Amino acid sequence: MVGRKPFLNALAILLALSAWTAVTAGAQSSGSLRGEDGPLSIRWEAVSGAAAYRIEVRRDGQSFISTETENTEIKLNLAPGPYEYRIGVLNPFGGAVSDSGWIPLRVERARVPYFRVKAPSALWEGDPDIEIVIESSVLSPEVEFFLVRGDRKLPVETVPSETERLVRVPVAELTPGEWDLEAKDPSGKVFVHPDAVQVRPTRPPEIVELDTVELAGEGLVPVTISGDAFDKDMRVSFKGPGGYLNVAALEVTDGREAKAFLDLEGAEPGVYELILTNPAGMESRLETAVTVAEPVMVEKPKTQPRFELQMGWAPTVINIPGSDDTLPAIPAFEIAATVHSGWTTPFARGLGVEARGFAGVSGPLSAPNGGDFHFIGSMDISGYWRPLVRGKIAPVWILGIGNMWSDYAAAFGIENLLFVRLGFALDFADYSRLTRFGITYLSGFDEDGSIPMISLMFRRGFRM
């Protein structure tokens, strides 16, 4: 019975150590440790009856770690390289019951497999296989390489050396387009070199569909073309009744999608054919690809200045009640300031207000030698309507009220002559300047009835 217990302990040790596992961050393998910078762990299953464990590590036959622990895991700071280790089971008195024997161990550090392609390759579809050179100082022999495009991922052969590798490119297996080269470290870390290999098509581009077939005949319109064997340097043309549409820009994605930006300003309406031509000269056509519609004519509201200042000559003829005299005012001038409404509805946007001042001299025509000259003046305020027009000539209707003073009329007891003003004119205008020709009828009122007056308008003005 005494000799049987050591045998059972030894058997338990062998069974437990056979379940030994080397663990790192994200990697697990028998006989090797791989992880990031920092301690690496060795774990084992507990042995029944073991009081503690002794762990020894050696390199090149030289033991440099010997430590004891009651746990079933130990963390070690080991530089990359080959080692050997063993785990012994200790009894409560510190004596060795048995050990696992020396087990080989290789320590590696996980790292991103950075590299660069010495010369990215541009190939034609159907070319023989080639080898491209990649350069790196951090690649381990176990790093794998793949050519990736979209959802396709092809493993490729490599020939390693000290500082570079040759990657064999199986051109016959690659579809036209740009392929990335991916390196994958055994730790799972990946590095991708974009567009390492470009395969240019020698067959005609394949047209599958267009996302837009009805185009408004104005502005910049994007059209996405789906298909295959597209090249970033292919030519895209739309030919129709107006010749060729203007392709302002072209974006080709992954050899399967092309987005053409069409400048349709001035394009002739009608049906256009799509023509794709690759750099090898092969072309494909799609009849009735797009239809350019008539441009929608939207009348945009015009704008006009909000404030105007006008000055000019305004000869006036007045008939004074109680007298047979006709009272002309030839040296007569006026100044007016107008404010436009600024509204946007069709009728209201033509409305505005005018404040006018008038001054001159007059004298009766029936008096000997023309008679004396007398001061005449008036002030009035009027509303006006001037519609927005396409050309430079606009009609103006005027309606207002005012008051007139005349030294001559005062002799007949008319101190203030109230009047209603009704006028019509034509404005010849651009945005900043204006010339007005028109006629105004003024009907004055006093105790003896109405006093008719006629006035002409010849104005120049500034618009702001």
C-alpha positions as CSV (number, residue, x, y, z in Angstrom):
1,M,0.0,0.0,0.0
2,V,2.9,2.4,0.7
3,G,4.4,1.9,-2.8
4,R,1.0,2.3,-4.5
5,K,0.4,6.0,-3.5
6,P,3.4,7.5,-5.3
7,F,2.4,5.6,-8.4
8,L,-1.1,7.1,-8.2
9,N,0.3,10.6,-7.6
10,A,2.6,10.3,-10.6
11,L,-0.3,9.1,-12.8
12,A,-2.4,12.1,-11.7
13,I,0.4,14.5,-12.5
14,L,0.8,13.1,-16.0
15,L,-2.9,13.3,-16.7
16,A,-3.1,16.9,-15.4
17,L,-0.1,18.1,-17.3
18,S,-1.4,16.5,-20.5
19,A,-4.2,19.1,-20.3
20,W,-1.7,22.0,-20.1
21,T,-2.7,25.0,-22.2
22,A,-0.7,28.0,-23.3
23,V,-2.8,31.1,-23.5
24,T,-2.3,34.6,-24.9
25,A,-4.5,37.5,-25.8
26,G,-6.4,36.1,-28.7
27,A,-4.1,33.1,-29.5
28,Q,-3.9,29.5,-28.2
29,S,-1.6,26.7,-29.2
30,S,0.3,23.8,-27.7
31,G,4.0,24.4,-27.0
32,S,4.0,28.1,-28.0
33,L,3.0,31.4,-26.4
34,R,2.1,34.5,-28.5
35,G,0.7,37.8,-27.2
36,E,1.1,41.5,-26.9
37,D,3.8,43.2,-24.9
38,G,3.6,42.2,-21.2
39,P,3.4,39.0,-19.2
40,L,2.4,35.7,-20.8
41,S,0.5,33.0,-18.9
42,I,0.9,29.3,-18.5
43,R,-2.0,27.5,-16.9
44,W,-2.5,23.8,-15.9
45,E,-5.1,21.8,-14.1
46,A,-4.9,21.2,-10.4
47,V,-3.4,17.9,-9.1
48,S,-5.3,16.3,-6.2
49,G,-3.2,16.2,-3.1
50,A,-0.6,18.7,-4.4
51,A,0.5,21.3,-1.8
52,A,2.3,23.5,-4.3
53,Y,4.0,23.5,-7.7
54,R,7.5,24.3,-8.8
55,I,8.0,25.9,-12.2
56,E,11.4,25.9,-13.9
57,V,12.3,27.6,-17.2
58,R,15.6,27.2,-19.1
59,R,17.1,28.3,-22.4
60,D,20.0,26.8,-24.2
61,G,20.3,24.3,-21.3
62,Q,20.7,27.1,-18.7
63,S,18.0,27.3,-16.1
64,F,17.1,30.9,-15.1
65,I,13.7,30.6,-13.5
66,S,12.7,28.4,-10.6
67,T,9.7,29.5,-8.6
68,E,7.0,27.9,-6.5
69,T,3.3,28.7,-6.4
70,E,0.1,27.3,-4.9
71,N,-1.9,28.5,-7.9
72,T,-2.4,26.7,-11.2
73,E,-1.2,29.6,-13.3
74,I,2.0,31.6,-13.6
75,K,2.8,34.8,-15.5
76,L,6.2,35.1,-17.2
77,N,8.0,38.0,-18.8
78,L,9.9,36.2,-21.6
79,A,11.7,37.6,-24.6
80,P,10.8,36.0,-27.9
81,G,12.7,32.8,-28.6
82,P,12.9,29.0,-27.8
83,Y,12.7,27.8,-24.2
84,E,12.0,24.7,-22.2
85,Y,10.0,24.4,-19.0
86,R,8.8,21.8,-16.5
87,I,6.2,21.7,-13.7
88,G,6.8,19.7,-10.6
89,V,4.3,18.7,-7.9
90,L,5.4,19.3,-4.2
91,N,4.1,17.6,-1.1
92,P,3.2,19.6,2.1
93,F,6.9,19.3,3.2
94,G,8.3,20.9,0.0
95,G,9.5,17.7,-1.4
96,A,9.1,16.9,-5.1
97,V,6.6,14.2,-5.8
98,S,7.1,14.2,-9.6
99,D,7.4,16.5,-12.6
100,S,6.3,16.8,-16.2
101,G,9.8,16.6,-17.7
102,W,11.1,19.3,-19.9
103,I,8.6,20.6,-22.4
104,P,9.7,22.8,-25.5
105,L,8.2,26.3,-25.6
106,R,8.5,29.0,-28.2
107,V,7.6,32.6,-27.2
108,E,6.5,34.9,-30.0
109,R,5.0,38.5,-29.8
110,A,1.9,39.3,-31.8
111,R,2.4,42.3,-34.0
112,V,0.7,44.0,-37.0
113,P,2.4,42.6,-40.1
114,Y,3.3,46.0,-41.7
115,F,4.8,45.9,-45.2
116,R,4.9,48.0,-48.3
117,V,4.7,47.0,-51.9
118,K,7.9,48.0,-53.7
119,A,6.1,48.7,-57.0
120,P,2.3,48.3,-57.3
121,S,1.6,46.5,-60.5
122,A,-0.8,47.3,-63.3
123,L,-1.7,44.3,-65.4
124,W,-3.9,43.5,-68.4
125,E,-6.5,40.8,-68.1
126,G,-5.0,37.5,-69.5
127,D,-1.3,38.4,-68.8
128,P,0.9,35.7,-67.4
129,D,1.5,35.4,-63.6
130,I,3.9,37.8,-62.1
131,E,5.8,38.3,-58.8
132,I,5.7,41.5,-56.8
133,V,8.2,42.5,-54.1
134,I,7.1,43.4,-50.6
135,E,9.4,44.9,-48.0
136,S,9.2,44.6,-44.2
137,S,11.3,43.9,-41.2
138,V,8.5,42.6,-38.9
139,L,7.0,39.7,-40.9
140,S,7.3,36.3,-39.3
141,P,7.6,33.2,-41.6
142,E,4.0,32.2,-40.6
143,V,2.4,35.4,-42.0
144,E,-0.1,34.5,-44.8
145,F,-0.9,36.8,-47.8
146,F,-4.2,37.2,-49.6
147,L,-5.4,39.2,-52.6
148,V,-8.8,40.8,-51.7
149,R,-11.4,42.5,-53.9
150,G,-14.9,43.0,-52.5
151,D,-16.1,39.7,-51.2
152,R,-13.4,37.7,-52.9
153,K,-10.3,36.6,-51.0
154,L,-7.6,34.6,-52.8
155,P,-4.6,33.1,-50.9
156,V,-1.3,33.7,-52.7
157,E,2.1,32.0,-52.6
158,T,5.1,33.8,-51.2
159,V,8.9,33.2,-51.3
160,P,10.5,34.7,-48.1
161,S,13.9,36.2,-47.6
162,E,15.5,38.3,-44.8
163,T,14.0,41.7,-45.6
164,E,11.5,41.1,-48.5
165,R,9.2,38.5,-50.0
166,L,8.1,37.7,-53.5
167,V,4.3,37.4,-53.8
168,R,3.1,35.4,-56.8
169,V,0.1,37.0,-58.4
170,P,-2.2,34.5,-60.2
171,V,-3.4,36.9,-62.9
172,A,-5.6,34.3,-64.6
173,E,-7.7,34.0,-61.4
174,L,-8.2,37.8,-61.0
175,T,-11.2,39.7,-62.4
176,P,-10.6,43.3,-63.7
177,G,-10.4,45.9,-61.0
178,E,-8.2,47.0,-58.1
179,W,-7.0,44.3,-55.7
180,D,-5.8,44.8,-52.1
181,L,-2.9,42.8,-50.7
182,E,-3.6,41.5,-47.1
183,A,-1.1,40.1,-44.6
184,K,-2.4,38.0,-41.7
185,D,-0.2,37.2,-38.7
186,P,-0.8,33.9,-36.8
187,S,-2.0,36.1,-33.9
188,G,-4.9,37.2,-36.1
189,K,-3.6,40.7,-36.7
190,V,-4.0,42.0,-40.2
191,F,-2.5,44.7,-42.4
192,V,-3.9,45.7,-45.8
193,H,-2.1,47.5,-48.6
194,P,-4.8,49.0,-50.8
195,D,-4.7,48.8,-54.6
196,A,-1.5,46.6,-54.7
197,V,-2.5,45.1,-58.0
198,Q,-4.7,46.6,-60.7
199,V,-6.0,44.3,-63.4
200,R,-7.2,46.3,-66.5
201,P,-9.8,44.7,-68.7
202,T,-9.3,43.7,-72.3
203,R,-12.9,42.5,-72.8
204,P,-15.7,45.0,-73.5
205,P,-17.3,46.6,-70.4
206,E,-20.5,44.9,-69.3
207,I,-23.5,47.2,-68.8
208,V,-26.2,45.8,-66.4
209,E,-28.4,48.8,-65.5
210,L,-28.6,52.5,-64.9
211,D,-30.2,53.9,-61.7
212,T,-31.6,56.9,-63.6
213,V,-33.1,56.9,-67.1
214,E,-35.3,60.0,-67.1
215,L,-33.2,63.2,-66.9
216,A,-34.4,66.8,-66.4
217,G,-32.9,68.9,-69.1
218,E,-30.9,71.2,-66.7
219,G,-28.3,71.3,-64.0
220,L,-25.7,68.7,-63.0
221,V,-27.3,65.2,-62.8
222,P,-25.5,62.0,-61.5
223,V,-26.2,58.7,-63.3
224,T,-24.9,55.4,-61.7
225,I,-24.0,52.6,-64.1
226,S,-23.8,49.1,-62.8
227,G,-21.9,46.3,-64.6
228,D,-18.5,44.6,-64.7
229,A,-15.0,45.0,-66.2
230,F,-15.1,48.8,-65.7
231,D,-11.8,50.7,-65.7
232,K,-11.0,53.9,-63.9
233,D,-9.7,55.3,-67.2
234,M,-12.6,54.1,-69.4
235,R,-14.5,56.6,-71.5
236,V,-18.3,57.2,-70.9
237,S,-20.3,58.8,-73.7
238,F,-24.0,59.6,-74.1
239,K,-24.9,60.1,-77.8
240,G,-28.2,61.5,-79.0
241,P,-30.0,64.0,-81.1
242,G,-28.0,66.9,-79.7
243,G,-24.6,65.1,-80.2
244,Y,-22.8,64.1,-77.0
245,L,-23.9,65.0,-73.5
246,N,-21.2,66.8,-71.4
247,V,-19.8,64.3,-68.8
248,A,-18.4,66.7,-66.2
249,A,-16.9,63.9,-64.0
250,L,-16.6,60.2,-63.7
251,E,-16.1,58.0,-60.6
252,V,-15.4,54.2,-61.0
253,T,-15.8,52.0,-57.9
254,D,-14.5,48.5,-57.6
255,G,-14.7,47.8,-61.4
256,R,-18.4,47.2,-61.1
257,E,-19.9,50.7,-60.7
258,A,-19.4,54.0,-62.4
259,K,-21.0,57.3,-61.5
260,A,-21.2,59.8,-64.4
261,F,-22.1,63.5,-63.6
262,L,-23.8,64.9,-66.6
263,D,-24.0,68.7,-67.2
264,L,-27.4,69.1,-69.0
265,E,-27.3,72.8,-69.3
266,G,-28.5,73.5,-72.9
267,A,-28.8,69.7,-73.7
268,E,-31.0,68.8,-76.6
269,P,-34.1,66.8,-75.4
270,G,-34.4,63.3,-76.7
271,V,-33.2,59.7,-76.3
272,Y,-29.5,59.0,-75.8
273,E,-27.3,55.9,-76.3
274,L,-24.7,54.9,-73.7
275,I,-21.2,54.0,-75.0
276,L,-18.5,52.6,-72.6
277,T,-14.9,52.3,-74.0
278,N,-12.1,50.7,-72.0
279,P,-8.4,51.7,-72.4
280,A,-7.9,48.6,-74.6
281,G,-10.3,50.1,-77.1
282,M,-13.1,47.6,-76.5
283,E,-16.6,49.2,-76.2
284,S,-20.2,48.4,-75.2
285,R,-23.4,50.2,-76.2
286,L,-26.8,50.4,-74.6
287,E,-29.4,52.0,-76.9
288,T,-32.2,54.1,-75.3
289,A,-30.1,54.4,-72.1
290,V,-31.4,57.8,-70.9
291,T,-34.0,60.3,-72.0
292,V,-33.4,64.0,-71.6
293,A,-36.7,65.8,-71.0
294,E,-37.6,69.4,-71.9
295,P,-36.4,71.7,-69.1
296,V,-39.1,72.9,-66.8
297,M,-39.5,76.6,-67.2
298,V,-40.2,78.2,-63.8
299,E,-40.9,81.9,-63.9
300,K,-38.8,83.4,-61.1
301,P,-40.1,86.6,-59.6
302,K,-38.1,89.6,-60.6
303,T,-36.9,92.1,-58.1
304,Q,-36.8,95.8,-58.3
305,P,-35.3,98.5,-56.2
306,R,-37.1,99.6,-53.0
307,F,-36.4,103.3,-53.1
308,E,-36.2,105.9,-55.9
309,L,-35.4,109.6,-56.1
310,Q,-36.7,111.4,-59.2
311,M,-36.4,115.0,-60.4
312,G,-37.6,116.7,-63.6
313,W,-39.6,119.3,-65.5
314,A,-43.4,119.5,-65.0
315,P,-45.1,122.2,-67.1
316,T,-48.6,122.8,-65.8
317,V,-51.7,124.6,-67.0
318,I,-54.4,125.8,-64.5
319,N,-57.8,127.4,-65.1
320,I,-58.7,129.8,-62.3
321,P,-62.4,130.1,-61.4
322,G,-63.9,133.6,-61.5
323,S,-61.4,134.6,-64.2
324,D,-61.1,134.1,-67.9
325,D,-57.4,133.6,-67.5
326,T,-55.5,130.4,-68.2
327,L,-52.5,130.2,-65.9
328,P,-49.6,128.3,-67.3
329,A,-46.5,127.4,-65.3
330,I,-43.8,126.7,-67.8
331,P,-40.7,127.2,-65.5
332,A,-42.0,124.4,-63.1
333,F,-40.0,121.6,-61.6
334,E,-40.8,118.7,-59.3
335,I,-38.9,116.3,-57.1
336,A,-40.3,113.0,-55.9
337,A,-39.3,110.1,-53.6
338,T,-40.9,106.7,-54.0
339,V,-40.9,103.6,-51.8
340,H,-41.7,100.3,-53.4
341,S,-43.8,97.8,-51.4
342,G,-41.4,94.8,-51.6
343,W,-44.3,92.3,-51.5
344,T,-44.1,89.1,-53.5
345,T,-47.7,88.4,-54.5
346,P,-48.4,89.1,-58.2
347,F,-50.5,92.3,-57.8
348,A,-49.1,93.6,-54.5
349,R,-45.5,93.5,-55.6
350,G,-46.2,96.3,-58.1
351,L,-47.5,98.7,-55.4
352,G,-45.6,101.7,-54.0
353,V,-46.0,105.2,-52.5
354,E,-44.7,108.5,-53.9
355,A,-44.2,111.8,-52.1
356,R,-43.9,114.7,-54.5
357,G,-43.0,118.4,-54.2
358,F,-43.7,120.9,-57.1
359,A,-42.5,124.5,-57.5
360,G,-42.5,127.1,-60.3
361,V,-43.6,130.5,-61.5
362,S,-46.8,131.4,-63.5
363,G,-48.6,134.3,-65.0
364,P,-51.9,134.7,-66.9
365,L,-51.6,134.6,-70.7
366,S,-54.4,137.3,-71.1
367,A,-52.5,140.0,-69.2
368,P,-50.6,142.7,-71.2
369,N,-47.1,141.6,-72.0
370,G,-47.7,138.4,-70.2
371,G,-48.4,140.0,-66.8
372,D,-46.4,139.6,-63.7
373,F,-44.9,136.3,-62.6
374,H,-46.2,134.6,-59.4
375,F,-45.0,131.7,-57.3
376,I,-46.9,128.4,-57.5
377,G,-46.2,125.3,-55.6
378,S,-47.8,122.1,-54.3
379,M,-47.2,118.9,-52.3
380,D,-49.0,115.6,-52.7
381,I,-48.7,112.0,-51.7
382,S,-49.8,109.2,-54.1
383,G,-50.0,105.5,-54.4
384,Y,-48.8,103.9,-57.6
385,W,-48.9,100.6,-59.3
386,R,-46.0,99.5,-61.6
387,P,-46.1,95.8,-62.7
388,L,-42.9,93.8,-63.1
389,V,-42.1,93.3,-66.8
390,R,-39.5,91.4,-68.7
391,G,-38.3,94.5,-70.7
392,K,-37.1,97.9,-69.6
393,I,-40.4,99.8,-70.3
394,A,-43.0,99.6,-67.5
395,P,-46.4,101.4,-67.3
396,V,-47.2,103.4,-64.1
397,W,-50.7,104.3,-62.8
398,I,-50.8,107.1,-60.1
399,L,-53.6,108.1,-57.7
400,G,-53.1,110.6,-54.9
401,I,-54.2,113.8,-53.1
402,G,-52.4,117.1,-52.4
403,N,-52.5,120.8,-51.8
404,M,-51.4,123.7,-54.1
405,W,-50.5,127.3,-53.3
406,S,-50.5,130.1,-55.9
407,D,-49.9,133.9,-55.4
408,Y,-52.1,134.5,-58.4
409,A,-54.9,132.3,-57.1
410,A,-54.7,134.0,-53.7
411,A,-55.8,137.3,-55.4
412,F,-59.1,135.5,-56.0
413,G,-59.4,134.3,-52.4
414,I,-58.0,130.9,-53.1
415,E,-55.4,130.4,-50.3
416,N,-55.2,126.5,-50.4
417,L,-56.2,124.5,-53.4
418,L,-56.9,120.9,-52.5
419,F,-56.7,118.5,-55.5
420,V,-57.0,114.9,-56.5
421,R,-54.2,113.6,-58.7
422,L,-54.6,111.0,-61.4
423,G,-51.7,110.1,-63.7
424,F,-50.2,107.7,-66.2
425,A,-46.6,107.4,-67.2
426,L,-44.0,105.1,-68.8
427,D,-40.8,104.2,-67.0
428,F,-37.7,103.4,-69.1
429,A,-35.5,101.8,-66.5
430,D,-32.7,99.4,-65.7
431,Y,-31.9,98.4,-62.1
432,S,-30.2,101.6,-61.0
433,R,-31.5,104.4,-63.3
434,L,-34.9,105.5,-64.5
435,T,-36.4,108.0,-67.1
436,R,-40.2,108.8,-66.9
437,F,-42.5,110.4,-69.4
438,G,-46.1,110.9,-68.4
439,I,-49.2,113.1,-67.9
440,T,-51.1,114.0,-64.8
441,Y,-54.6,115.4,-64.4
442,L,-55.3,117.3,-61.2
443,S,-58.8,118.3,-60.2
444,G,-58.9,121.1,-57.6
445,F,-61.9,122.1,-55.4
446,D,-63.0,125.4,-54.0
447,E,-66.3,127.1,-53.2
448,D,-67.1,127.8,-56.9
449,G,-66.5,124.2,-58.1
450,S,-63.7,122.2,-59.6
451,I,-60.5,123.6,-61.0
452,P,-59.0,121.5,-63.8
453,M,-55.2,121.3,-64.1
454,I,-53.0,119.4,-66.6
455,S,-49.3,118.7,-65.9
456,L,-46.7,116.8,-67.9
457,M,-43.8,114.7,-66.4
458,F,-40.2,114.5,-67.7
459,R,-38.1,113.0,-65.0
460,R,-34.8,111.3,-64.4
461,G,-34.1,109.3,-61.3
462,F,-31.9,107.0,-59.3
463,R,-33.0,103.6,-57.9
464,M,-31.7,101.9,-54.8
